[in-house]
Amino acid sequence: MAGERIAWRSTGEADVPNSGTVRFVPAPDGVSTEVHVVMSYDIPGGAVGKVIARYFGEEPHQQLDDDLRRLKQVLETGQVVRSEGAPWGKRARKEFPQRPAQPPSDSELAKGADA
């Protein structure tokens, strides 16, 4: 049925060749929608490349989990909620202390736009 499935595959000289599908399925509650993602990819460097990518937060499944979490937040609250300790995600990886999540302030948003 139209609008229930998205499929993709990388072409040309992709840094990480990949393909996958996203399916939107009615949830058992009859109100919500489940998002099912199947993804395959070939990280250069084999197992060592995968370990390095995971360490730096660049492993595709980590990125997918992050993206789905943000999508869920936007659909449910209208915004992406970030931790006060690391409001800009991966750019703030050196900051280990985390505080309860909350939306970034206007000054943080302005500061992030300048970065």
Order of alpha helices (4+ residues) and beta strands (2+ residues): beta-beta-beta-alpha-alpha-beta-beta-alpha
